[in-house]
Amino acid sequence: MINIPNYKIIKILGEGGMGTVYLAEHELIGRKVAIKSLHSNLTSNEQFILRFRREAKLLASLDHPNIVRLNEYIEHEGRFFLIMEYVAGTELNSYINKVSGAIPENKLIILFSKILDAIAYAHKKGMIHRDLKPSNIIITKDEGVKILDFGIAKLVKENKELTKSGVQVGTVRYMSPEQVRAQKVDKLTDIYSLGVILYQMAVGKAPYNNISAFDTQLKIVNESLPKAQDVYSKVSIKIQSIIDKATQKEKKDRYLNCEDFLEALNSDELI
């Protein structure tokens, strides 16, 4: 178990390729936090240390009510830690599967508007998430929204690293065609992923269920996203039109920014 001054570890919340996330409590003030620890087998690798420090800098630059906040960055006894806001709630995928099913349109618009507002903020800060998916979105107990995991986010100004081709980053089911092809990504890549998330919220399940990652990638590149209305008849023409536009194969045919996406979502007019 990890040892950090002033913090008592309660339990493991999750684990990924680079680190483990723990629920902890500050011993003096009693505040619960989420602590992300770089795996011990990576702490002698300078590349991973630099990536972890870079994640801390990215998180520290974000201050938005719908994005998880970084409280502190600590290096202690050769270990590396992100001390983050702890958010009690349910991952969006679990929320859909176990609580809501297909989310009614009036509630869907409220929740998704909060997601769009957070990503619009990140984009204005010059940041692209690149791995937007329901498991990176928490629905809080009071129906709020928190976006997680900017660990593979990229700054637009980092052109050489961000725009180079040949590197595929993201989660297959929510990838855009350009991500599947390992081509240049930008904020319109996030727009596509948001369109897929909107689809899942509207119909109650993700597209491309029960098929292989390879077949999913072929469909993303060669076929339009399945029609939400064919899966769930209560999806309105408006929401269907918004999903269709956000998930266009050609980037120029999508919403050009989150603000346009948000305006369409909250408009009383059909798209």
C-alpha positions in Angstrom: 0.0 0.0 0.0 1.2 3.5 -0.7 2.4 5.9 2.0 1.7 9.7 1.7 2.1 12.2 4.5 -1.2 13.4 6.0 -3.4 10.9 4.0 -5.0 7.7 5.1 -5.7 5.2 2.3 -9.2 3.7 2.4 -9.4 1.5 -0.7 -8.5 1.1 -4.4 -11.0 2.8 -6.7 -9.5 1.7 -10.0 -6.3 0.7 -11.9 -4.9 1.6 -15.3 -1.8 1.1 -17.4 0.1 4.0 -15.7 -1.3 4.1 -12.2 -3.7 3.1 -9.5 -6.4 5.4 -8.1 -7.1 5.2 -4.3 -9.8 6.7 -2.1 -8.1 8.4 0.8 -8.9 10.8 3.6 -6.8 13.7 4.9 -6.0 12.8 8.5 -6.4 16.4 9.8 -9.4 17.9 8.1 -11.2 14.6 7.1 -11.7 15.5 3.5 -11.9 12.5 1.1 -9.8 12.7 -2.0 -8.9 10.4 -5.0 -5.2 9.8 -5.2 -3.6 8.6 -8.5 -0.3 6.9 -8.0 2.2 6.2 -10.7 2.9 2.4 -10.7 6.0 1.6 -8.8 7.5 -0.3 -11.7 7.4 2.9 -13.8 9.0 5.2 -11.2 12.5 4.6 -12.6 11.3 5.4 -16.2 12.0 9.0 -17.0 9.5 9.0 -19.9 6.6 7.9 -17.6 7.6 10.3 -14.9 7.6 13.2 -17.4 4.1 12.1 -18.7 2.8 11.9 -15.1 4.1 15.4 -14.3 2.7 16.7 -17.6 -0.7 15.3 -16.6 -0.5 17.2 -13.3 0.3 20.4 -15.2 -2.7 19.9 -17.5 -5.1 19.2 -14.7 -3.8 22.2 -12.7 -4.7 24.5 -15.6 -8.3 23.4 -15.6 -10.9 25.1 -13.3 -14.4 24.1 -14.3 -17.3 22.8 -12.1 -17.8 19.9 -14.5 -14.2 18.8 -14.6 -12.5 16.9 -11.7 -10.1 19.3 -9.9 -6.5 18.6 -9.1 -5.8 19.6 -5.4 -2.1 18.9 -5.2 0.8 17.1 -6.8 3.2 15.2 -4.5 6.6 13.4 -5.0 7.5 11.5 -1.9 10.1 8.8 -1.3 10.5 8.2 -5.0 6.8 7.9 -5.7 4.5 10.2 -7.7 1.0 11.2 -6.7 -1.9 13.3 -8.0 -4.2 14.4 -5.2 -7.6 14.9 -6.9 -11.1 15.9 -6.0 -13.1 12.8 -5.0 -16.4 12.7 -6.7 -19.1 10.4 -5.3 -21.3 9.2 -8.1 -21.8 6.7 -10.9 -20.0 6.3 -14.1 -22.3 7.3 -17.0 -22.2 3.8 -18.5 -23.3 2.3 -15.2 -25.8 5.0 -14.7 -27.4 4.2 -18.1 -27.2 0.4 -17.5 -28.4 0.3 -13.9 -30.3 3.5 -13.2 -31.8 5.3 -16.2 -31.8 3.2 -19.3 -32.5 5.5 -22.3 -32.4 8.9 -20.7 -35.6 11.0 -21.4 -34.9 13.9 -23.7 -35.6 16.7 -21.2 -33.1 15.2 -18.7 -30.7 14.2 -21.5 -30.4 17.8 -22.7 -29.6 19.0 -19.2 -27.0 16.4 -18.6 -25.4 16.6 -22.0 -25.3 20.4 -21.9 -23.1 20.1 -18.8 -20.7 17.7 -20.7 -20.6 20.0 -23.7 -19.9 23.0 -21.5 -16.9 21.3 -19.8 -15.4 20.2 -23.1 -16.0 23.6 -24.7 -14.0 25.0 -21.7 -11.1 22.5 -22.3 -11.1 23.3 -26.0 -10.8 27.0 -25.2 -7.8 26.2 -23.0 -6.3 24.6 -26.1 -6.8 21.1 -24.9 -8.2 18.0 -26.7 -9.4 15.1 -24.5 -9.0 12.3 -27.2 -10.7 9.6 -25.0 -14.2 10.8 -24.3 -16.4 7.9 -23.2 -19.1 7.2 -20.6 -16.7 5.6 -18.2 -14.8 9.0 -18.1 -18.0 10.8 -17.1 -19.4 10.7 -13.5 -23.0 11.5 -12.8 -23.1 12.8 -9.2 -25.8 12.1 -6.6 -27.4 15.5 -7.3 -27.4 14.9 -11.1 -24.3 16.9 -11.7 -21.6 15.9 -14.2 -17.8 15.5 -13.8 -15.4 14.7 -16.6 -12.4 12.5 -15.6 -9.1 11.4 -17.1 -7.3 14.0 -19.1 -4.3 11.8 -18.9 -4.0 11.4 -22.6 -5.3 14.9 -23.4 -3.1 16.9 -25.7 -2.5 20.6 -26.1 -3.2 22.0 -29.6 0.1 23.9 -29.5 2.0 20.7 -29.2 1.6 20.2 -32.9 4.4 17.7 -33.5 3.1 15.2 -31.0 -0.6 15.9 -31.4 -0.9 15.9 -35.2 1.5 13.2 -36.2 -0.1 10.2 -37.9 0.6 6.6 -37.2 -0.4 6.7 -33.5 -3.9 5.4 -32.6 -5.1 6.8 -29.3 -8.6 6.4 -27.7 -11.2 3.7 -26.9 -12.4 1.9 -30.1 -16.2 2.2 -29.8 -16.0 6.0 -29.3 -13.2 6.7 -31.8 -13.7 9.0 -34.8 -12.7 7.8 -38.3 -9.5 9.8 -38.2 -8.5 8.2 -34.9 -9.1 4.7 -36.4 -6.9 5.7 -39.3 -4.3 7.1 -36.8 -4.5 10.5 -38.6 -4.4 14.1 -37.3 -6.8 14.8 -34.5 -8.2 18.1 -33.2 -11.3 19.3 -31.3 -13.6 17.9 -34.0 -12.4 14.5 -33.0 -13.9 15.1 -29.5 -17.1 16.3 -31.2 -17.4 12.9 -32.9 -16.9 11.0 -29.6 -19.5 13.3 -28.0 -21.9 12.3 -30.7 -21.5 8.7 -29.9 -21.9 9.3 -26.2 -25.2 11.2 -27.0 -26.3 8.2 -29.0 -25.7 5.9 -26.0 -27.5 8.3 -23.6 -30.5 8.6 -26.0 -31.0 4.9 -26.7 -29.7 3.2 -23.6 -26.8 1.3 -25.1 -23.6 1.9 -27.1 -23.4 1.3 -30.9 -21.4 -1.7 -32.1 -22.2 -4.0 -29.2 -21.1 -7.6 -29.4 -18.7 -7.2 -32.3 -14.9 -7.3 -32.4 -12.7 -4.2 -32.2 -11.6 -4.8 -35.7 -15.1 -5.0 -37.1 -16.0 -1.9 -35.1 -13.2 0.0 -36.7 -14.3 -1.1 -40.1 -17.8 0.2 -39.5 -16.6 3.5 -38.0 -14.5 4.2 -41.2 -17.0 2.8 -43.8 -20.5 3.1 -42.4 -22.7 5.8 -40.8 -23.4 5.4 -37.1 -26.5 3.2 -36.7 -29.7 5.2 -36.5 -30.7 5.8 -32.9 -34.4 5.9 -33.9 -34.1 2.3 -35.2 -32.9 1.2 -31.8 -35.2 3.2 -29.6 -38.3 4.7 -31.3 -38.7 7.5 -28.7 -35.6 9.3 -29.9 -36.8 12.5 -31.4 -36.1 13.8 -34.9 -34.1 16.6 -33.3 -31.8 14.3 -31.3 -31.4 12.0 -34.3 -30.4 14.9 -36.5 -27.9 16.2 -33.9 -26.3 12.7 -33.5 -26.1 12.5 -37.3 -24.3 15.8 -37.7 -21.9 15.2 -34.8 -20.8 11.8 -36.2 -20.2 12.8 -39.8 -17.2 11.0 -41.4 -15.7 14.2 -42.7 -14.7 16.6 -39.9 -15.8 19.6 -41.9 -19.4 18.3 -41.8 -19.6 18.0 -38.0 -20.4 20.8 -35.6 -17.3 23.0 -35.7 -17.2 23.5 -32.0 -19.0 22.6 -28.8 -20.8 25.9 -28.7 -22.6 25.1 -32.0 -23.3 21.6 -30.7 -24.8 23.1 -27.5 -26.9 25.6 -29.4 -28.4 22.9 -31.5 -29.1 20.8 -28.5 -31.0 23.6 -26.7 -32.8 25.0 -29.8 -36.5 24.6 -30.2 -36.1 24.2 -33.9 -35.4 21.0 -35.8 -31.9 20.8 -37.3 
